[in-house]
Amino acid sequence: MPKILRINTKERTFRYEEPGKYAGLGGRNLTSRMVLDEVPADTHALSADNKIVAAIGLLSGTAAANSGRISLGAKSPLTGTIKESNSGGTFCQKLARLDILAMVLEDKPEADAPFCNIIITKDGVQFVDAADMVGKGTYESMDMIAGQYGKKASGMIIGPAGEACLTGASIQFSDPWGRTARAAGRGGLGAVMGSKKVKAVVLDDTGGERFTYADPEKFKAASKRWAEILRAHPVTGQGLPGFGTAILVNIINEAGAFPTKNFREGRCDHVAGISGETIAEFISKRGGKTKEGCHAGCLIQCSQNYVDEKGEYLTSGFEYETVWAFGGNALIKDIDQIAKLDRLCDDLGVDTIEIGNTVAIAMDGGVIPWGDGEAAYELVNRIRDKKDHLGKIIGNGVGFTAQAFGVTRVPTVKNQSMPAYDPRAAKGVGVTYATTTQGADHTAGYAICQNMLKVGGDVNPLGKEGQVETSKALQIATATVDSLGLCLFVAFAVLDTADAVQCICDMVSARHGIEFTPDDFGALGIATLKDEISFNTAAGFTAADDQLPAFMMKEKLKPHGVVWDFSVEELQAAKVQ
């Protein structure tokens, strides 16, 4: 049975222990339970009492397609709530091969303590001075790791933003090519890692072994069917592999829910130049790759290798949300400039949603002109200098920057910036923004499926009917998917395929030698959400915090002329009891 690895970052010691009461848990279910049990809800997120839990899912380390997502849990320094943020990359599967269920970073060194790297192999843990990496971006840091520990080593790394404990800081993960383009972006967890003086966690799984299966033949049959389900669905088998997540640019803009100029309008005039179709065309002409998997065993392959005009690698994981944040919300028209900003954010170790929106706030506050890509790059790059006060403001995200520059249009929930769907014209995802335990987060309950894409149902995005019920069901299902270690995008196929949930249950049963049923599938998500709600309640959050900004209730969004019209009382029905 895989172990829990606890690492004391102050004493620089480690110990392995049996899962004990955490046996049978995985992914988000495990991270949220451990945070609830072990982190005081009223503690400061950058205090010694906070912990980072990195956990594999119930299907991680297996041959199940798209099961390589790592879940990170902690108290968020950005929102003050519990936080689970997950990422692709190679880290999850290597952690599984090292027979580790969860890695926990505990305690906190003194303020003047040096940064270290933590090296984990099958033989144990080493603490190595990281002075030569401090101040460097995540790309250069990962190159240094590869040079020292080999190209197959996997990195969990913070950039200058995390070192400075800025609340927009992400934790970056290396992909199969050693690029730090995969991010656990939301919630500022990079700041927590920085507070513990850890620059990188490095995994070398040499000598590790794959998990065994309680019933190999049953797993083989179920995983084969699972692959068929993903390949057969038009979104997971065609749309995402063909154009990446940026395929949504034209779709959401046409639907009038593409937030433009700091959420002033629902359509953007220049979307043709920043669409998924345009990105794919540029990649093909320049010799890049239009599809890649962010981890081994990914069948969807919605990532890509975006190259510049010279054909040299620039960025990957070039997501819809990133393209929107800089291209639509900040009005930058040049897709190459947006790609450079994406690469910069990954290198600095900051969340592209939070920082993209922050650039729009800075433009709204007159710091730089609207749509100026070069000025945006220079502004974001100031985060690199820890002594640059403007860089610190930007690196702390939307709420902090809006306060600094007197901007009153602040598109946040629980201080986390909204993603790429205006909730006035996509009300199902608006319910999710308001009521998720994580702060504004589209992935917590992606009602765009039913509101816009007509996957798993058809709910009018402009009306109130069915939105609360849809969001609640999706929040439960998403918590389960996160707990299994599966990519969220499998949900498209699951929602439209009658035997998909049973297929997943069969894989879990065959892997662990238990009877895992569709009822257990739902119960897993409910239990996870109850833990998260319990933590937030203890942290002082109330129903009043489950609401969208007041300006969205007053200002009609073009082109549909809609406002946000849910009361706090109506929204509470979206939360599990």
QUIZIZI-V416804 format. One record per backbone hydrogen bond with DSSP energy under -0.5 kcal/mol. CO is the residue of the C=O (numbers start at 0). NH is the residue of the N-H. E is the energy in kcal/mol with one decimal. If there is no record, write none. Layout:
CO/NH/E
CO/NH/E
//
This chain:
2/4/-0.5
2/100/-3.1
2/101/-1.1
3/5/-0.6
3/16/-2.0
4/6/-0.5
4/103/-2.9
5/7/-0.5
5/14/-2.0
6/8/-0.8
6/105/-2.9
7/11/-1.7
7/12/-1.1
12/7/-2.4
14/5/-2.8
16/3/-2.7
18/21/-2.5
19/22/-1.9
21/24/-1.8
25/28/-1.1
25/29/-0.9
26/29/-0.6
26/30/-2.6
27/31/-2.6
28/32/-1.4
29/33/-2.6
30/34/-2.3
31/35/-2.4
32/36/-2.5
33/37/-2.6
34/38/-2.2
37/39/-0.5
39/42/-1.8
43/46/-2.1
46/49/-1.0
47/106/-0.8
50/52/-0.5
51/53/-0.5
51/104/-2.7
52/54/-0.6
52/72/-2.3
53/102/-2.7
54/70/-2.2
55/26/-3.1
56/59/-0.9
58/61/-1.4
60/210/-0.7
63/66/-0.9
65/486/-2.0
69/86/-1.9
70/54/-2.7
71/84/-2.5
72/52/-2.6
73/75/-0.5
73/82/-2.2
75/79/-1.8
80/75/-2.9
82/73/-1.7
84/71/-2.4
86/69/-2.5
89/93/-1.7
90/94/-2.5
91/95/-2.1
92/96/-1.9
93/97/-1.2
94/99/-2.1
95/98/-1.8
96/208/-1.4
98/2/-2.4
98/100/-0.5
100/55/-2.1
101/4/-3.1
102/53/-3.0
102/104/-0.5
103/6/-3.1
103/105/-0.6
104/51/-1.7
105/8/-2.6
109/112/-1.9
114/129/-2.2
115/198/-2.4
115/199/-0.8
116/118/-0.6
116/127/-2.9
117/119/-0.6
117/201/-3.4
118/120/-0.5
118/125/-2.4
119/203/-2.5
120/123/-1.4
123/120/-2.6
125/118/-2.8
125/127/-0.5
127/116/-3.3
129/132/-2.1
129/133/-1.3
132/135/-2.3
136/140/-2.1
137/141/-2.4
138/142/-2.0
139/143/-2.0
140/144/-2.1
141/145/-2.7
142/146/-2.0
143/147/-1.4
144/148/-3.4
145/149/-1.7
149/152/-1.5
153/202/-2.6
154/173/-1.8
155/200/-2.3
156/171/-2.9
158/162/-2.1
159/163/-1.7
160/165/-2.3
161/164/-1.5
165/168/-1.8
167/350/-2.3
168/189/-1.8
168/190/-0.5
170/183/-2.9
171/156/-2.9
172/181/-1.6
173/89/-2.1
174/177/-2.3
178/174/-1.9
178/180/-1.5
181/172/-3.6
182/184/-1.1
183/170/-1.4
184/187/-0.7
186/76/-0.5
186/77/-1.2
187/190/-1.4
187/191/-0.8
188/192/-1.9
189/193/-2.2
190/194/-2.2
191/195/-1.0
192/195/-0.5
192/197/-1.7
193/196/-1.9
196/115/-2.1
196/198/-0.6
198/157/-2.2
199/117/-2.7
199/201/-0.5
200/155/-1.9
201/119/-3.1
201/203/-0.5
202/153/-2.2
202/204/-0.5
204/207/-2.8
212/215/-0.5
214/218/-2.3
215/219/-2.5
216/220/-2.2
217/221/-2.4
218/222/-3.1
219/223/-1.7
220/224/-1.9
221/225/-2.3
222/226/-2.0
223/227/-1.8
224/228/-2.2
225/229/-1.9
226/230/-2.3
227/231/-1.9
228/232/-1.2
232/236/-2.8
233/237/-0.8
233/238/-3.0
234/239/-2.9
237/241/-2.0
238/242/-2.2
239/243/-2.2
243/246/-1.6
244/247/-2.0
245/248/-1.5
245/275/-1.6
246/250/-0.8
247/251/-3.2
248/252/-1.9
249/253/-2.5
250/254/-1.6
251/256/-2.2
252/255/-1.4
256/258/-0.9
256/421/-2.4
259/263/-2.7
259/264/-1.4
263/557/-0.6
264/259/-2.1
265/257/-2.5
267/270/-1.0
269/272/-1.2
270/273/-1.5
271/274/-0.6
274/278/-2.4
275/279/-2.5
276/280/-2.0
277/281/-2.5
278/282/-2.6
279/283/-2.4
280/284/-2.3
281/285/-2.0
282/286/-0.9
282/287/-2.7
283/286/-0.6
288/304/-3.1
291/302/-1.7
293/88/-0.5
294/297/-1.4
296/65/-2.0
296/298/-0.6
302/291/-1.4
303/305/-0.6
304/288/-1.5
304/306/-0.5
305/313/-2.7
305/314/-1.7
307/310/-2.1
311/307/-2.5
314/305/-2.7
316/318/-1.8
318/322/-2.4
319/323/-3.0
320/324/-2.6
321/325/-2.0
322/326/-2.3
323/327/-2.6
323/328/-2.4
324/329/-0.7
325/331/-2.0
327/260/-1.5
328/261/-1.0
329/370/-1.8
332/334/-0.7
333/337/-1.8
334/338/-2.3
335/339/-2.2
336/340/-1.9
337/341/-2.2
338/342/-2.4
339/343/-2.4
340/344/-2.5
341/345/-2.1
342/346/-2.3
343/347/-2.8
344/348/-1.7
344/349/-2.2
346/137/-2.2
347/160/-1.9
348/169/-1.8
350/354/-2.8
351/355/-2.0
352/356/-2.2
353/357/-1.7
354/358/-2.1
355/359/-1.4
356/360/-2.0
357/361/-2.6
358/362/-2.2
359/363/-2.5
360/364/-1.9
361/366/-2.7
361/367/-0.6
362/365/-1.5
368/371/-1.4
370/372/-1.2
371/375/-2.0
372/376/-2.2
373/377/-2.2
374/378/-2.3
375/379/-2.7
376/380/-2.5
377/381/-0.7
378/381/-0.9
379/382/-1.9
380/383/-1.6
381/384/-1.0
383/385/-0.8
384/387/-1.7
386/388/-0.8
387/391/-2.0
388/392/-2.0
389/393/-2.4
390/394/-2.5
391/395/-0.8
392/395/-0.9
393/396/-1.7
394/167/-1.9
395/399/-0.5
396/400/-2.3
397/401/-3.0
398/402/-1.9
399/403/-2.1
400/404/-1.9
401/405/-0.5
401/406/-2.2
402/405/-0.7
407/409/-1.2
408/410/-0.6
409/411/-2.0
410/417/-2.6
412/415/-1.9
412/439/-1.2
415/412/-2.1
415/439/-0.5
418/420/-0.8
421/424/-1.3
421/425/-0.7
425/428/-0.6
425/429/-1.4
426/430/-1.9
427/431/-1.4
428/432/-2.8
429/433/-2.2
430/434/-2.2
431/435/-2.6
435/438/-0.8
440/443/-0.8
441/444/-1.2
444/446/-2.1
445/448/-1.8
446/450/-2.9
447/451/-2.5
447/452/-2.3
448/453/-0.7
448/454/-2.7
449/458/-1.7
450/460/-0.6
453/455/-0.5
459/462/-0.9
460/426/-2.3
463/466/-1.6
463/467/-0.5
465/469/-2.1
466/470/-2.7
467/471/-2.4
468/472/-2.2
469/473/-2.2
470/474/-2.7
471/475/-2.0
472/476/-2.3
473/477/-2.9
474/478/-1.8
475/479/-1.6
476/480/-2.6
477/481/-2.8
478/482/-1.3
479/483/-1.5
480/484/-0.8
480/485/-1.7
481/27/-0.8
482/57/-1.5
483/58/-2.2
484/68/-2.2
486/489/-1.7
487/490/-2.2
488/491/-1.1
488/492/-0.5
489/493/-2.3
490/494/-2.8
491/495/-0.9
492/496/-0.6
493/496/-0.9
495/497/-0.5
496/499/-1.5
498/502/-2.1
499/503/-2.3
500/504/-2.6
501/505/-2.3
502/506/-1.8
503/507/-2.3
504/508/-2.7
505/509/-2.6
506/510/-2.2
507/511/-2.4
508/512/-2.1
508/513/-1.0
509/213/-1.0
509/214/-2.2
510/213/-0.8
513/515/-0.9
514/516/-0.6
516/520/-2.0
517/521/-1.7
518/522/-2.2
519/523/-2.3
520/524/-1.2
521/525/-2.2
522/526/-2.6
523/527/-1.8
524/528/-2.3
525/529/-2.4
526/530/-1.9
527/531/-2.0
528/532/-2.7
529/533/-2.3
530/534/-2.0
531/535/-2.4
532/536/-2.6
533/537/-2.1
534/538/-1.7
535/540/-2.5
536/539/-1.4
541/544/-1.8
542/545/-1.9
544/546/-1.4
548/551/-1.2
549/552/-1.5
549/553/-0.7
550/553/-0.5
550/554/-2.9
551/563/-2.8
555/557/-0.5
556/560/-2.2
556/561/-1.2
557/265/-1.9
561/556/-2.9
562/564/-0.5
566/570/-1.9
567/571/-1.2
569/572/-1.1
570/573/-2.2
571/574/-1.6
//
